[in-house]
Amino acid sequence: MTTLFPEQSLQSAANGLRAIAHPLRLAILCHLTEGPRNVGELQALTRVSQPNLSQHLAKLRLLGVLDSERRSQHIYYRLADDGFVRIVEALKAVYCKQPGKEAGTS
């Protein structure tokens, strides 16, 4: 490896990308770029069962992609790092283009 890309940094990047490389986890992250959400809100947005959603949220939290905060009786999830926000926004720009819009136009 080169000094520009230290082995530890490359390994961390690969682990982070593996953590988000799942359709449901990407959907969760897309919704969380808009702000913190609780399980009920995410369940309504993703239309998956609560146990399935909770399993993915736990994995994302364990891998350091998400942070959580208890507010009253709800736990709110948010992206742990602005870097993940930028990654998800870049993925949305590439894969979630609006029909009829060309790249680079408004």
Secondary structure, DSSP 4 states (H G I P E B T S, - for coil): --TTS-HHHHHHHHHHHHHH-SHHHHHHHHHHTT--EEHHHHHHHHT--HHHHHHHHHHHHHTTSEEEEEETTEEEEEES-HHHHHHHHHHHHHH-PPTTPPTT--
